[in-house]
Amino acid sequence: MSESVTRNIAFAVGLTALMAAQASAAIVFSEDFQDDTVGELPTGTTGYTIRPNGTNGTTENITANRYVRVADGGAIGTAGSNKYLEFNDNQTGGSNSNTSFVFGAAPGVGGALALQFDLYEYTAVQASPGPLTVRLFGGSNDAAGSGPQLNFTDGAITAANNATFSASYTLGQTNTYTLSVDNNTKTYDLFQNGNLIGNDLAYVVSNLNTITGISFLTNQTSAQRVAIDNLLVSDTAVVPEPTSLVGVVLLGGLLRRRRR
């Protein structure tokens, strides 16, 4: 069975399991890009809004050198079998390549939230690579302030407002990341393929009360090429089980409540 088929099955199983456990968790937002058009921005589904360029823009620059668009070229799975969102920015100036998913008020009960996504960074690293920044934010767009904020750069992970934290990943390999968020303490734990790699990392904005969306952006002064897939947000903080199944974490059946 190919990796892309396995990952799609895992994503579907995770959704089903989580929906069956409504008493303990509910899906706030999900996106696997399978219904979107290759070469275009994702169109979104009922329950959330996609905002290119981070605010209220309706288009993203689609050129040979800088774009955000749905792809199916084999970065995450074999070509023709799995769609994902690709960011490419090899400019050294201009604006960020930014796509935000605004899903409404979260977290839910007890200030809990879990974010999961797959990330793939290409092995052909561009000159002076910069970060892909992942933010959970409040307000109507990512400029309204960040809670958890991570940077993925050339195989290294750092977290804003957490100077002592660092972790690594392999270029050309798909990894699954889970953020288990406690909005009461304004901290979050970070898991890579189900393994804890960051504990009690602090929010950027310590008084952020409501998380309303997720943002992915490249730095405007440096280059980056990366793909993301299988975005999933629930209203319950969770601890994923480690897995060796092509780095897939099943959010739902293989997750249990976060223990602190």
Buried (B, 14 or more C-beta within 10 A) or exposed (E): EEBBEBBBBBBEBBBEBBBEBEEBBBBBBBBBBBEBEEEEBBEBEEEBBBBBBBEEBEEBBEEEEBBBBBBBBBBBBEEEBBBBBBBBBBBEEEBBBBBBBBBEEBBBEEBBBBBBBBBBBBEEBBEEBBBBBBBBBBBBBBEBBBBBBBBBBBBEBBBBBBEEBEBEBEEEBBBBBBBBBBBEEBBBBBBBBBBBBBEEBBBBBEEBEBBBBBBBBBBBEBBBBBBBBBBBBBBBBBBBBEBEBBBBBBBBBBBEEBEE
